[in-house]
Amino acid sequence: MKKPMTYKDAGVDIDAADQLVQHIRPLARSTFRKEVLTEIGGFGSAVAIDRDRFPDPLLVASTDGVGTKLRIAFELDRHDTIGIDLVAMSANDVLVMGAEPLFFLDYFATGKLKPDVARRVLSGIAEGCRMAGCALVGGETAEMPSFYGEGEYELAGFCVGLVNRDRVIDGKSIRPGDKLLGLASSGLHSNGYSLVRKLFSAERGYSLDKPVPGGGISLGEELLRPTRIYVRSVLALLSRIPVHGLVHITGGGFIENIPRILPPGMQAVLQLGRWPVPDVFRWIETEGKLPLEEMLRTFNYGIGMVLVLQSEHAEEALRVLREAGEAVYPLGDIAPREPGQPPVVW
């Protein structure tokens, strides 16, 4: 007779997954807002809309991952901050429409569940949610034997925010003469890692414990710096000053992302040298012999978010953002765009 089999024999440990859920529950609860109506562990999550604050609400949704930055976490066995990156990618995207992130869900998949690794990842997600002011209301943990390599996992997230219809920021009000302000990034954030990993590979004589020039830290530590979350500071600004456009500088850098909000006939004129470019970007630029245009279309180059607003509001915006803890710099202006000209010039 054949031996009876269980799901655990096939490589899926339901007990370990259940224990993980028990660990997640207090982490998630620490992020809850008053609008959350259900506990972690149900089939779905119910979240109310505060109609006093949002009488004419629109939902704004975004989903994303962290790309091959995960490889750095695998190689260093450091998983505490990658969850912050995950939240940042979607929460910052929701923010650019003027929306306040309301709730977040995650998807964590691995070949063999390692509870300690999963707990560290999910602790980072909860921390990111606290930083963004959104509730972690649920998610999915999938154990899929033979689907991922040893010690590997996949990570994705989904954020929903709220904005009143009359407060939506969509770039349609951008006009010539508007000013562009840039909020400093914390480093590479979560983009360009396929190029960075190829550039700083072992085959080229590099290792993750190699010091970064001028940084006082290792290459691995630099590459794992978590993405900055701009939600609280930008929402504070939006409550005081009208903003015509917001851009999250992610994959595609300045060149691909700024045009996404520009109305027809508008051009962003950037003035290079207005902001300090972190050493890691200079190092990448030098080591890879990358032209400036490649840097500006691949990386954030030291600026994680761009704001477009009327010139008369620029000085006050600089003050408000700096008081909120941001390093913020004037980047340039909006100008009329002539036929045949690119949407972003410098």
Secondary structure as UniProt FT lines:
FT   TURN            7..11
FT   HELIX           14..29
FT   TURN            30..31
FT   TURN            34..35
FT   TURN            40..41
FT   TURN            51..53
FT   STRAND          57..65
FT   TURN            67..68
FT   HELIX           69..76
FT   HELIX           82..95
FT   TURN            96..98
FT   STRAND          100..110
FT   HELIX           115..132
FT   STRAND          135..143
FT   TURN            145..147
FT   TURN            150..151
FT   STRAND          153..164
FT   HELIX           165..167
FT   TURN            172..173
FT   TURN            176..177
FT   STRAND          179..184
FT   TURN            189..190
FT   HELIX           193..199
FT   HELIX           202..204
FT   TURN            208..209
FT   TURN            213..215
FT   HELIX           219..223
FT   HELIX           231..238
FT   TURN            239..240
FT   STRAND          245..248
FT   TURN            251..252
FT   HELIX           253..257
FT   HELIX           258..261
FT   TURN            264..265
FT   STRAND          266..270
FT   TURN            272..273
FT   HELIX           279..287
FT   TURN            288..289
FT   HELIX           292..298
FT   TURN            301..302
FT   STRAND          303..309
FT   HELIX           311..313
FT   HELIX           314..323
FT   TURN            324..325
FT   STRAND          328..336
FT   TURN            339..340
FT   STRAND          344..345
//
